[in-house]
Amino acid sequence: MTFLVLSSCTKSGDKQKAKVAEAAAKQFPQQTDSVYVVQFTKRDPEYKKHLDLMKLFYRERQYRFAWFKDGALVPQAHKLVEVISKAHQEGLNPNDYAKKDLKAMFQKLETAKNDSTRHKLQEELDVTLTASYFNYASDFYKGTVDPRSLDNIEWEVKRNKIKLHKALQTILKERDSRYPYYEFEALHPGYIRLREALKQYRQAKQQGGWPKIENVQKPLKPGDSSQVVLALRARILGKNAPGSTSPVYDERLAAEVKNFQIRHGLKPDGVVGGETLKKMNVPVEERIDQIIINMERWRWVPKRFEDKYVLINIPEYMMHVMEKEKEIMSMKVVVGKEMNATPVFSDKLEYIVFYPYWNITPQILTEEIAPSQAQNPNYLAQNDMEVVKDLGNDKVEVLPTSSVDWYSVNEESKIRVRQRPGKKNPLGFVKFIFPNEHNVYLHDTPSDHLFNQTERGFSHGCIRIEKPFEFAQYLLKEQKQWNSSAINAAMHGGQEKYVNLTAKVPVYIVYFTAWVDANGAVHFRDDIYNHDRDLEMAYFR
């Protein structure tokens, strides 16, 4: 009975407070003004960065308080404090967003002696909560690093265009949205899965990380017996795994090693040595940082992908064809070698070229073709290449190679060299074009053996794909005249042919070195272009 009485008193007290708050709200207008918003925001450098958002948000609501209803704080205010306190779960630093002690401000408001004081505290708290949200949400939804503001951060993918003042309206239940802003939640499953991986790897760190495998005299193979197997077993299966005292490299351990190799982009042969050993000995702290910066990259992608798109992940050496966020096709790719790095950007695939010429880029012409022709006057002829002059209306004139001073050719020279279609052409029998300033596209290749390599950085920057015929079938499936027979005939028809797509297909060329697949397996890849290194320097300062 005593509990019931206390509960009743508490409820009665809450009702009384609500009545007092409502009465005060009627006496004092529940709003601020532009002067207060601007002056408050400018006082703190972190808030000042979001001044335009602050002005836009309050102007659209005629400066009415956002975080109060009938004079009382809305529940979302307390939720924001909780979210900020857990920012470390997102790979963010809670101290970056705790510019004001919001809990202390809540308490001060509770104990306000008169309505005038209470109104001033409400105004300060409302604007503080809004500024705190923009400060946190800007990093959480758009990234702490602006990839376009730093020259060494390679990322030209279509911008994330989240309107944070609209997101805040959703949180406050003033508008509807298809996105889970009202839950303060992330937008992409790929990010959410990485966040769970971050939690797991931090737990591993708290437990001391994983043991380093040392004193490996020669590569370990399944069936071997060695004391090193004890360390291997502890690294892969855990310190207290069954058979932890056995020095035999048995089938169960070999299966887990192969799984590790798959998750790290290695040949799954079960042999522990070389790259496999190197990756096993990467400290857990490095993997944690790698997960965090790849979470950051997820904040840079558009808030929603199109219903149909192509995603190429450079460090993975893979292309994924997606429809409504489900993978319907995937294939291996060859990307640019480090000195000819494939750029990170997005565009739209517009047309296909069957039996294509290879138009040599000015850089390749200057650095490779011209010196070779200068040394060997038959070089172009031996490689089915020709010098051409554009005449307009897709017409060209073939010029004699002797008309060019090959020793003086540079990237500014107004000559064009192309390689005729055929078996020697590095583009193979089809290329897929999404016009862009980088002159990068997808194409077939006569060098199919390269797809057997685990590391496939061999090109000049363009992307060679493993299954060009199947990809052409997919892109043209809505264009009925382009059945399998027609596509095959065009690929080997002896004449260059352009085919426009009825609908453009977005292409995203991205750079993720850590991700979690649909089965929950965490994958890591090498930082082949040193983009991780540059991002870590900016992110962790």
C-alpha positions as CSV (number, residue, x, y, z in Angstrom):
1,M,0.0,0.0,0.0
2,T,2.8,2.3,0.8
3,F,4.2,1.9,-2.8
4,L,0.8,2.8,-4.3
5,V,0.6,6.0,-2.2
6,L,4.1,7.1,-3.2
7,S,3.3,6.4,-6.9
8,S,0.1,8.3,-6.7
9,C,1.9,11.2,-5.1
10,T,4.6,11.2,-7.8
11,K,1.9,11.2,-10.5
12,S,0.2,14.0,-8.7
13,G,3.4,16.0,-8.5
14,D,4.1,15.5,-12.2
15,K,0.6,16.7,-13.0
16,Q,1.2,19.8,-10.9
17,K,4.5,20.6,-12.5
18,A,2.8,20.2,-15.9
19,K,0.1,22.7,-14.9
20,V,2.7,25.2,-13.7
21,A,4.7,24.8,-16.9
22,E,1.6,25.2,-19.1
23,A,0.5,28.3,-17.2
24,A,4.0,29.8,-17.5
25,A,3.9,29.0,-21.2
26,K,0.7,31.0,-21.7
27,Q,2.2,34.0,-19.8
28,F,5.6,34.0,-21.7
29,P,5.6,33.4,-25.5
30,Q,7.3,30.0,-26.3
31,Q,9.7,31.4,-28.8
32,T,13.1,33.0,-29.3
33,D,14.2,35.5,-32.0
34,S,16.8,35.8,-34.7
35,V,19.2,38.0,-32.7
36,Y,19.4,35.5,-29.8
37,V,19.9,32.6,-32.2
38,V,22.7,34.3,-34.1
39,Q,24.5,35.6,-31.0
40,F,24.2,32.3,-29.2
41,T,25.5,30.3,-32.1
42,K,28.4,32.6,-32.8
43,R,29.8,32.2,-29.3
44,D,31.0,28.6,-29.8
45,P,33.2,27.7,-32.8
46,E,31.6,24.3,-33.1
47,Y,28.1,25.7,-33.1
48,K,29.1,28.6,-35.4
49,K,29.8,26.1,-38.2
50,H,26.1,25.4,-38.3
51,L,24.9,29.0,-38.2
52,D,23.1,28.8,-41.5
53,L,21.2,25.7,-40.4
54,M,20.3,27.3,-37.1
55,K,18.9,30.4,-38.8
56,L,17.0,28.3,-41.4
57,F,15.5,25.9,-38.8
58,Y,14.2,28.7,-36.5
59,R,13.1,30.9,-39.4
60,E,10.9,28.2,-40.8
61,R,9.2,27.8,-37.5
62,Q,8.8,31.5,-36.8
63,Y,11.3,31.1,-34.0
64,R,8.9,28.9,-31.9
65,F,10.6,26.7,-29.4
66,A,11.4,23.2,-30.8
67,W,12.1,21.2,-27.7
68,F,9.2,22.2,-25.5
69,K,5.5,21.4,-25.7
70,D,3.0,23.2,-23.4
71,G,6.1,24.5,-21.5
72,A,7.5,21.1,-20.8
73,L,10.6,19.4,-22.4
74,V,9.7,16.8,-25.0
75,P,11.1,13.3,-24.6
76,Q,13.4,13.7,-27.6
77,A,15.5,16.1,-25.5
78,H,16.5,13.4,-23.2
79,K,16.9,11.0,-26.1
80,L,19.4,13.4,-27.7
81,V,21.5,13.5,-24.5
82,E,21.5,9.7,-24.4
83,V,22.6,9.5,-28.1
84,I,25.4,11.9,-27.6
85,S,26.7,10.0,-24.6
86,K,26.9,6.9,-26.7
87,A,28.7,8.6,-29.7
88,H,31.7,6.3,-29.1
89,Q,29.6,3.4,-30.5
90,E,29.6,5.2,-33.8
91,G,33.3,5.7,-33.8
92,L,32.8,9.3,-32.7
93,N,34.1,11.1,-29.6
94,P,31.2,12.1,-27.1
95,N,33.4,15.0,-25.9
96,D,33.1,16.7,-29.3
97,Y,29.4,17.1,-28.7
98,A,29.2,17.8,-25.0
99,K,29.8,21.5,-25.4
100,K,27.1,22.2,-22.8
101,D,26.1,20.2,-19.8
102,L,22.6,19.5,-20.9
103,K,21.6,17.4,-17.9
104,A,22.7,20.2,-15.6
105,M,20.6,22.6,-17.7
106,F,17.6,20.3,-17.3
107,Q,18.0,20.3,-13.6
108,K,18.4,24.0,-13.4
109,L,15.2,24.4,-15.3
110,E,13.4,22.0,-12.9
111,T,14.3,24.2,-9.9
112,A,13.6,27.6,-11.5
113,K,12.0,29.9,-8.9
114,N,9.9,32.1,-11.1
115,D,8.3,32.1,-14.6
116,S,10.6,34.8,-16.0
117,T,13.7,32.9,-15.0
118,R,12.2,29.7,-16.4
119,H,11.5,31.3,-19.7
120,K,15.1,32.5,-20.1
121,L,16.3,29.0,-19.2
122,Q,13.9,27.5,-21.8
123,E,15.2,29.8,-24.5
124,E,18.8,29.0,-23.8
125,L,18.1,25.3,-23.5
126,D,16.0,25.1,-26.7
127,V,18.7,26.8,-28.8
128,T,21.4,24.7,-27.1
129,L,19.6,21.5,-27.9
130,T,19.2,22.5,-31.5
131,A,22.8,23.5,-31.9
132,S,23.9,20.3,-30.1
133,Y,21.8,18.2,-32.5
134,F,23.3,19.9,-35.6
135,N,26.8,19.5,-34.2
136,Y,26.3,15.8,-33.6
137,A,24.1,15.0,-36.6
138,S,26.4,16.7,-39.1
139,D,29.2,14.3,-38.1
140,F,26.9,11.2,-37.8
141,Y,25.0,11.7,-41.0
142,K,27.5,13.5,-43.2
143,G,30.9,12.7,-41.8
144,T,33.5,14.4,-39.6
145,V,35.7,14.8,-42.6
146,D,34.6,16.6,-45.7
147,P,36.3,14.6,-48.5
148,R,36.0,17.5,-51.0
149,S,37.8,20.0,-48.7
150,L,41.0,18.0,-48.5
151,D,43.1,17.4,-51.6
152,N,44.6,14.1,-50.4
153,I,41.2,12.5,-49.7
154,E,40.1,10.7,-52.8
155,W,36.3,10.7,-53.0
156,E,34.2,12.2,-55.7
157,V,31.1,10.0,-55.3
158,K,27.7,11.7,-55.5
159,R,27.1,13.9,-52.5
160,N,25.1,13.0,-49.4
161,K,22.4,15.7,-49.5
162,I,20.7,15.2,-46.1
163,K,18.9,18.3,-45.0
164,L,19.6,18.2,-41.3
165,H,16.9,20.8,-40.4
166,K,14.3,18.6,-42.0
167,A,15.7,15.6,-40.2
168,L,15.3,17.5,-36.9
169,Q,11.7,18.2,-37.8
170,T,11.2,14.5,-38.2
171,I,12.7,13.8,-34.8
172,L,10.4,16.3,-33.3
173,K,7.4,14.6,-35.1
174,E,6.6,17.7,-37.1
175,R,7.0,15.9,-40.4
176,D,7.1,12.4,-41.8
177,S,10.1,10.8,-43.5
178,R,11.0,7.5,-45.0
179,Y,14.3,7.7,-43.2
180,P,14.8,6.6,-39.5
181,Y,15.8,10.1,-38.2
182,Y,13.3,9.9,-35.5
183,E,15.3,7.0,-34.0
184,F,18.6,8.9,-34.4
185,E,19.5,5.9,-36.5
186,A,22.0,5.4,-39.4
187,L,20.7,5.1,-43.0
188,H,22.6,2.2,-44.5
189,P,22.8,-1.5,-43.5
190,G,26.5,-1.6,-44.4
191,Y,27.2,1.1,-41.8
192,I,25.0,-0.6,-39.1
193,R,26.8,-4.0,-39.7
194,L,30.2,-2.3,-39.4
195,R,29.0,-0.7,-36.1
196,E,28.3,-4.1,-34.7
197,A,31.7,-5.3,-35.8
198,L,33.3,-2.3,-34.1
199,K,31.6,-3.4,-30.8
200,Q,33.0,-6.9,-31.3
201,Y,36.5,-5.8,-32.0
202,R,36.5,-3.4,-29.1
203,Q,35.5,-6.3,-26.8
204,A,38.4,-8.3,-28.2
205,K,40.7,-5.5,-27.4
206,Q,39.4,-5.3,-23.8
207,Q,40.1,-9.1,-23.5
208,G,43.7,-8.5,-24.5
209,G,43.4,-8.7,-28.3
210,W,44.8,-11.8,-30.0
211,P,48.2,-13.4,-29.7
212,K,50.9,-12.8,-32.2
213,I,52.1,-15.8,-34.1
214,E,55.9,-15.9,-34.0
215,N,58.8,-18.1,-34.8
216,V,57.3,-19.6,-38.0
217,Q,60.3,-21.1,-39.7
218,K,58.4,-22.3,-42.7
219,P,54.8,-22.1,-43.9
220,L,52.4,-24.2,-41.9
221,K,50.2,-26.6,-43.9
222,P,47.2,-28.7,-42.9
223,G,48.5,-31.9,-41.3
224,D,51.7,-30.4,-40.0
225,S,52.7,-30.8,-36.4
226,S,54.4,-27.9,-34.7
227,Q,54.4,-25.9,-31.4
228,V,53.5,-22.9,-33.6
229,V,50.1,-24.5,-34.1
230,L,49.2,-23.8,-30.5
231,A,49.6,-20.0,-31.2
232,L,47.7,-20.4,-34.5
233,R,44.8,-22.2,-32.7
234,A,44.6,-19.5,-30.0
235,R,44.6,-16.8,-32.7
236,I,41.9,-18.3,-34.9
237,L,39.7,-20.3,-32.4
238,G,40.4,-18.5,-29.1
239,K,42.7,-19.3,-26.2
240,N,40.3,-21.8,-24.6
241,A,39.3,-23.6,-27.8
242,P,38.9,-27.4,-27.8
243,G,42.2,-29.1,-28.6
244,S,44.1,-26.0,-27.5
245,T,47.0,-28.2,-26.4
246,S,47.3,-30.2,-29.6
247,P,50.3,-29.2,-31.9
248,V,48.6,-30.9,-34.9
249,Y,47.2,-28.6,-37.7
250,D,43.9,-30.5,-38.0
251,E,41.0,-30.2,-40.5
252,R,38.9,-28.0,-38.2
253,L,41.6,-25.4,-37.7
254,A,42.4,-25.5,-41.5
255,A,38.8,-24.8,-42.3
256,E,38.8,-21.7,-40.1
257,V,42.1,-20.6,-41.5
258,K,40.6,-20.8,-45.0
259,N,37.7,-18.8,-43.8
260,F,40.1,-16.2,-42.5
261,Q,41.9,-16.1,-45.8
262,I,38.6,-15.5,-47.7
263,R,37.7,-12.7,-45.4
264,H,41.0,-11.0,-46.1
265,G,41.1,-11.5,-49.9
266,L,43.7,-14.2,-49.9
267,K,43.9,-17.6,-51.7
268,P,42.0,-20.0,-49.4
269,D,44.7,-22.8,-49.4
270,G,45.0,-23.1,-45.6
271,V,48.8,-22.4,-45.8
272,V,49.9,-20.1,-43.0
273,G,52.9,-18.0,-44.0
274,G,53.6,-14.9,-46.1
275,E,50.5,-12.6,-46.5
276,T,48.3,-14.9,-44.3
277,L,50.7,-14.7,-41.4
278,K,51.1,-10.9,-41.9
279,K,47.4,-10.3,-41.7
280,M,46.9,-12.6,-38.7
281,N,49.5,-10.4,-36.9
282,V,47.7,-7.1,-37.6
283,P,46.9,-5.8,-34.1
284,V,43.3,-5.5,-33.1
285,E,43.8,-1.7,-32.6
286,E,44.6,-1.3,-36.3
287,R,41.5,-3.2,-37.3
288,I,39.4,-1.0,-35.0
289,D,40.7,2.1,-36.7
290,Q,40.1,0.5,-40.1
291,I,36.5,-0.2,-39.2
292,I,35.9,3.4,-37.9
293,I,37.2,5.1,-41.1
294,N,35.1,2.8,-43.3
295,M,32.1,3.8,-41.2
296,E,33.0,7.3,-42.0
297,R,33.0,6.6,-45.7
298,W,29.4,5.3,-45.4
299,R,28.4,8.8,-44.2
300,W,29.7,10.2,-47.5
301,V,27.4,8.1,-49.8
302,P,23.9,9.3,-50.8
303,K,21.3,8.8,-48.2
304,R,19.5,6.4,-50.6
305,F,20.8,4.4,-53.6
306,E,18.7,4.1,-56.7
307,D,16.6,1.0,-57.3
308,K,19.2,-0.3,-59.8
309,Y,22.9,0.5,-59.6
310,V,26.4,-0.9,-60.1
311,L,28.9,-0.7,-57.2
312,I,32.6,-1.4,-57.8
313,N,34.7,-1.6,-54.7
314,I,38.3,-1.0,-55.7
315,P,40.2,-2.8,-52.8
316,E,37.9,-5.8,-53.1
317,Y,38.5,-6.1,-56.9
318,M,34.8,-6.8,-57.3
319,M,31.7,-5.4,-59.1
320,H,28.2,-5.8,-57.6
321,V,25.0,-5.3,-59.6
322,M,22.3,-4.2,-57.2
323,E,18.5,-4.0,-57.5
324,K,16.5,-2.7,-54.5
325,E,19.5,-3.3,-52.3
326,K,19.8,-7.0,-53.3
327,E,22.8,-8.3,-55.2
328,I,21.7,-10.0,-58.5
329,M,25.1,-10.3,-60.1
330,S,28.8,-10.0,-59.1
331,M,32.1,-10.4,-60.9
332,K,35.8,-9.9,-60.4
333,V,37.4,-6.8,-61.8
334,V,40.9,-5.6,-62.6
335,V,41.6,-2.0,-61.4
336,G,44.4,0.5,-61.9
337,K,47.8,-0.2,-60.5
338,E,49.0,2.2,-57.8
339,M,50.7,4.6,-60.2
340,N,47.5,4.7,-62.4
341,A,45.0,4.5,-59.6
342,T,41.3,4.1,-60.5
343,P,39.5,7.2,-59.3
344,V,36.8,7.1,-56.7
345,F,33.7,8.7,-58.2
346,S,30.1,8.1,-59.5
347,D,28.4,8.6,-62.8
348,K,25.7,7.1,-65.0
349,L,26.3,4.3,-67.5
350,E,24.8,5.6,-70.8
351,Y,25.8,3.3,-73.7
352,I,27.7,0.2,-74.8
353,V,30.3,0.0,-77.6
354,F,30.7,-3.4,-79.3
355,Y,33.9,-4.3,-81.2
356,P,35.5,-1.1,-80.0
357,Y,38.6,0.9,-81.0
358,W,40.9,1.7,-78.1
359,N,41.5,5.5,-78.2
360,I,44.8,6.0,-76.5
361,T,44.7,8.6,-73.8
362,P,47.2,11.6,-74.0
363,Q,49.1,10.3,-71.0
364,I,49.6,6.8,-72.3
365,L,50.4,8.2,-75.8
366,T,53.1,10.5,-74.3
367,E,54.6,8.1,-71.8
368,E,54.4,4.7,-73.7
369,I,53.3,4.8,-77.3
370,A,55.2,7.7,-78.7
371,P,58.6,6.6,-77.2
372,S,58.0,3.1,-78.5
373,Q,57.2,4.4,-82.0
374,A,60.2,6.7,-82.0
375,Q,62.5,3.7,-81.2
376,N,60.7,1.3,-83.6
377,P,59.0,2.9,-86.7
378,N,56.9,-0.3,-87.1
379,Y,55.6,-0.3,-83.5
380,L,52.1,1.1,-84.4
381,A,51.7,-1.3,-87.3
382,Q,52.8,-4.3,-85.3
383,N,50.1,-3.4,-82.6
384,D,47.3,-2.7,-85.0
385,M,47.4,1.1,-84.2
386,E,46.9,4.1,-86.4
387,V,47.1,7.9,-86.3
388,V,43.7,9.5,-87.1
389,K,42.4,13.0,-87.6
390,D,38.8,13.9,-86.6
391,L,36.8,15.2,-89.5
392,G,33.5,15.6,-87.6
393,N,30.2,13.7,-87.8
394,D,32.0,10.6,-86.4
395,K,34.3,10.5,-89.4
396,V,38.1,10.3,-89.3
397,E,41.1,10.4,-91.7
398,V,43.9,7.9,-91.2
399,L,47.3,9.7,-91.4
400,P,50.7,8.1,-92.2
401,T,52.8,7.5,-89.0
402,S,55.6,9.4,-90.7
403,S,53.6,12.6,-90.5
404,V,54.3,12.8,-86.8
405,D,57.5,13.8,-85.0
406,W,57.3,11.1,-82.3
407,Y,60.2,12.5,-80.3
408,S,58.2,15.8,-79.6
409,V,54.8,14.3,-78.7
410,N,53.4,15.4,-75.4
411,E,50.0,15.6,-73.7
412,E,49.2,18.9,-75.5
413,S,49.9,17.5,-78.9
414,K,46.8,17.5,-81.1
415,I,47.2,14.0,-82.5
416,R,45.1,11.0,-81.8
417,V,46.2,7.4,-81.9
418,R,43.8,4.4,-81.7
419,Q,44.1,0.7,-81.7
420,R,41.9,-1.2,-84.2
421,P,39.4,-3.7,-82.8
422,G,40.4,-7.3,-82.5
423,K,42.2,-9.9,-80.5
424,K,45.2,-7.5,-79.7
425,N,42.9,-4.8,-78.4
426,P,43.1,-4.5,-74.6
427,L,39.4,-3.5,-74.5
428,G,38.4,-6.9,-75.7
429,F,35.1,-7.0,-77.6
430,V,32.9,-4.6,-75.7
431,K,33.2,-1.5,-73.4
432,F,30.6,0.2,-71.2
433,I,30.6,4.0,-71.1
434,F,29.6,6.4,-68.4
435,P,31.1,9.7,-69.7
436,N,33.4,11.3,-67.1
437,E,36.3,13.7,-66.8
438,H,38.6,10.8,-65.8
439,N,38.1,8.9,-69.1
440,V,37.4,5.8,-67.0
441,Y,35.0,3.0,-68.2
442,L,34.3,-0.7,-67.9
443,H,35.5,-3.1,-70.6
444,D,36.3,-6.6,-71.7
445,T,39.9,-7.9,-71.8
446,P,41.8,-10.5,-73.7
447,S,43.9,-11.1,-70.5
448,D,41.4,-13.4,-68.7
449,H,44.2,-15.1,-66.7
450,L,44.5,-11.9,-64.5
451,F,41.1,-12.7,-62.9
452,N,42.8,-15.8,-61.3
453,Q,45.0,-13.4,-59.2
454,T,43.8,-12.4,-55.7
455,E,45.3,-8.9,-56.1
456,R,44.2,-7.4,-59.4
457,G,45.7,-4.0,-59.8
458,F,47.1,-4.1,-63.4
459,S,45.3,-1.5,-65.5
460,H,46.0,2.1,-66.5
461,G,42.9,3.2,-64.5
462,C,40.0,1.7,-66.4
463,I,38.1,-1.3,-65.0
464,R,38.3,-4.7,-66.7
465,I,35.3,-6.9,-65.9
466,E,35.2,-10.7,-65.7
467,K,31.8,-11.3,-67.4
468,P,31.3,-8.7,-70.1
469,F,28.8,-10.8,-72.1
470,E,26.6,-11.4,-69.1
471,F,26.8,-7.7,-68.1
472,A,25.7,-6.7,-71.6
473,Q,22.8,-9.1,-71.4
474,Y,21.7,-7.6,-68.1
475,L,21.9,-4.0,-69.3
476,L,20.0,-4.7,-72.6
477,K,17.4,-7.1,-71.2
478,E,14.7,-4.5,-71.6
479,Q,15.7,-3.8,-75.2
480,K,14.1,-6.9,-76.8
481,Q,16.1,-6.7,-80.1
482,W,19.2,-7.3,-78.1
483,N,19.0,-10.9,-77.3
484,S,22.0,-13.2,-76.6
485,S,22.6,-13.9,-80.3
486,A,22.5,-10.2,-81.3
487,I,24.9,-9.3,-78.5
488,N,27.3,-12.1,-79.5
489,A,27.2,-11.1,-83.1
490,A,27.9,-7.4,-82.2
491,M,30.8,-8.4,-80.0
492,H,32.5,-10.3,-82.9
493,G,30.9,-8.5,-85.9
494,G,34.0,-6.8,-87.2
495,Q,32.7,-3.3,-87.0
496,E,32.4,-0.8,-84.1
497,K,28.8,-0.4,-83.0
498,Y,27.3,2.0,-80.4
499,V,24.1,1.1,-78.5
500,N,22.4,3.6,-76.2
501,L,20.7,2.2,-73.1
502,T,17.0,3.0,-72.7
503,A,17.6,3.9,-69.1
504,K,20.9,5.2,-67.6
505,V,22.3,3.0,-64.8
506,P,24.2,4.7,-61.9
507,V,27.7,3.5,-61.3
508,Y,29.5,4.0,-58.0
509,I,33.2,3.4,-57.9
510,V,34.1,3.3,-54.1
511,Y,36.9,2.5,-51.8
512,F,36.0,0.3,-48.7
513,T,38.7,-1.7,-47.0
514,A,36.4,-3.1,-44.4
515,W,32.8,-4.3,-44.6
516,V,30.5,-6.9,-43.1
517,D,28.7,-9.3,-45.5
518,A,25.1,-10.4,-45.2
519,N,26.1,-13.4,-43.2
520,G,27.9,-11.3,-40.6
521,A,31.4,-12.1,-41.7
522,V,33.8,-9.1,-41.3
523,H,36.1,-8.6,-44.3
524,F,39.3,-6.6,-44.6
525,R,41.4,-5.6,-47.6
526,D,44.7,-3.9,-48.2
527,D,44.9,-0.1,-48.5
528,I,46.2,-0.4,-52.1
529,Y,46.2,3.3,-52.9
530,N,47.0,4.6,-49.3
531,H,43.6,6.2,-49.1
532,D,43.1,4.7,-45.6
533,R,46.3,6.2,-44.4
534,D,45.3,9.7,-45.6
535,L,41.8,9.4,-44.1
536,E,43.1,8.2,-40.8
537,M,45.4,11.3,-40.6
538,A,42.4,13.6,-41.1
539,Y,39.9,11.6,-39.0
540,F,42.0,11.0,-35.9
541,R,43.9,14.2,-36.3
